[in-house]
């Protein structure tokens, strides 16, 4: 199964169900994505739970002041069967700047704004808004 899809759908479903936390199996790649989402205020906090084989990521979901979820929808761009790559000139804003495109670049996991600022392109992982 696709690990990134599992992560973003778990976050979306938890926020739509008004849950306080979402829990997903741990990987370093998921941790890096979760930390990026935390910097962009889509997630309040990220913590690693468990030991050895049974490690999980516990993500505290972030909500607006009126208790509506900050994450309304997500869309996986690259899939296991079809990878989508963007050059720095091809990167566009998501939902008029209200959303976020997450890219895997040579400089690590970056948002669309960070990638344009750094002058790098890469594989488009998902859009979130």
C-alpha positions as CSV (number, residue, x, y, z in Angstrom):
1,X,0.0,0.0,0.0
2,X,1.0,3.6,-0.6
3,X,2.5,5.0,2.6
4,X,2.0,8.6,1.8
5,X,-1.6,8.1,0.8
6,X,-2.2,6.3,4.1
7,X,-0.7,9.2,6.0
8,X,-2.6,12.0,4.3
9,X,-6.0,10.2,4.2
10,X,-5.6,9.3,8.0
11,X,-5.0,13.0,8.7
12,X,-8.0,14.1,6.6
13,X,-10.4,11.5,8.0
14,X,-9.4,12.3,11.6
15,X,-10.0,16.0,11.0
16,X,-13.3,15.4,9.3
17,X,-14.4,13.2,12.2
18,X,-13.3,15.9,14.6
19,X,-10.7,13.6,16.3
20,X,-7.9,15.1,18.4
21,X,-5.2,12.7,17.2
22,X,-4.4,10.5,14.2
23,X,-2.0,7.6,14.5
24,X,-0.1,6.1,11.6
25,X,2.8,3.5,11.4
26,X,6.2,5.2,11.7
27,X,8.7,5.9,9.0
28,X,11.4,8.6,8.7
29,X,9.8,9.8,5.4
30,X,6.4,10.2,7.1
31,X,8.0,11.9,10.0
32,X,9.6,14.5,7.6
33,X,6.2,15.1,5.9
34,X,4.4,15.4,9.2
35,X,7.0,17.9,10.5
36,X,6.5,20.0,7.3
37,X,2.8,20.0,7.8
38,X,3.4,21.0,11.4
39,X,5.5,24.0,10.3
40,X,2.6,25.0,7.9
41,X,0.1,24.7,10.8
42,X,-2.0,21.8,9.4
43,X,-0.9,19.7,12.4
44,X,-0.4,20.9,16.0
45,X,2.2,18.4,17.1
46,X,4.0,15.3,16.0
47,X,5.3,12.6,18.3
48,X,6.9,9.2,18.0
49,X,5.4,6.5,20.1
50,X,6.5,2.9,20.8
51,X,9.8,1.0,20.4
52,X,11.5,-1.2,17.8
53,X,9.0,-2.7,15.4
54,X,5.8,-1.2,16.8
55,X,6.6,2.5,16.4
56,X,3.8,4.9,15.4
57,X,3.5,8.6,14.7
58,X,0.9,10.3,16.7
59,X,-0.3,13.5,15.0
60,X,-2.4,16.1,16.9
61,X,-4.9,17.6,14.4
62,X,-5.1,21.4,14.1
63,X,-8.5,23.2,13.9
64,X,-9.6,26.8,13.1
65,X,-11.0,29.1,15.8
66,X,-14.6,28.1,14.9
67,X,-13.7,24.4,15.4
68,X,-13.7,23.7,11.6
69,X,-10.8,21.5,10.3
70,X,-7.9,23.3,8.7
71,X,-7.6,20.4,6.3
72,X,-10.6,20.3,4.0
73,X,-9.2,18.0,1.3
74,X,-6.1,16.3,0.1
75,X,-5.1,15.0,-3.4
76,X,-2.3,12.6,-4.1
77,X,-0.5,13.7,-7.2
78,X,2.2,11.1,-7.8
79,X,1.2,7.5,-7.4
80,X,3.1,4.3,-7.3
81,X,2.2,3.6,-10.9
82,X,2.7,7.2,-12.3
83,X,5.2,9.6,-11.0
84,X,4.7,13.3,-11.7
85,X,7.7,15.7,-11.7
86,X,7.7,19.5,-11.8
87,X,10.5,21.7,-12.8
88,X,10.9,25.0,-10.8
89,X,9.1,26.9,-13.6
90,X,6.1,24.4,-13.6
91,X,5.3,24.7,-9.9
92,X,1.9,26.6,-9.5
93,X,0.1,27.6,-6.4
94,X,-2.7,25.5,-5.0
95,X,-6.2,27.0,-4.5
96,X,-4.9,30.6,-5.1
97,X,-2.2,30.2,-2.4
98,X,-4.6,28.8,0.2
99,X,-3.4,25.3,-0.3
100,X,0.0,23.6,-0.4
101,X,1.8,21.4,-2.8
102,X,4.3,19.1,-1.1
103,X,7.4,18.1,-3.2
104,X,10.2,15.6,-2.8
105,X,13.3,17.5,-4.0
106,X,17.1,17.0,-3.9
107,X,17.0,19.5,-0.9
108,X,14.4,17.3,1.0
109,X,10.7,17.6,1.4
110,X,9.6,21.1,0.5
111,X,6.4,23.1,-0.1
112,X,5.7,24.7,-3.4
113,X,6.7,28.1,-2.0
114,X,10.0,26.8,-0.5
115,X,10.9,25.0,-3.8
116,X,10.4,28.1,-5.9
117,X,12.5,30.1,-3.4
118,X,15.2,27.5,-3.4
119,X,15.0,27.2,-7.2
120,X,14.5,23.4,-7.3
121,X,11.9,21.1,-8.8
122,X,11.0,17.5,-7.9
123,X,8.4,14.9,-7.5
124,X,5.0,16.2,-6.6
125,X,3.7,14.1,-3.7
126,X,0.3,15.6,-2.8
127,X,-1.8,18.8,-2.5
128,X,-3.5,19.8,0.7
129,X,-5.9,22.6,1.4
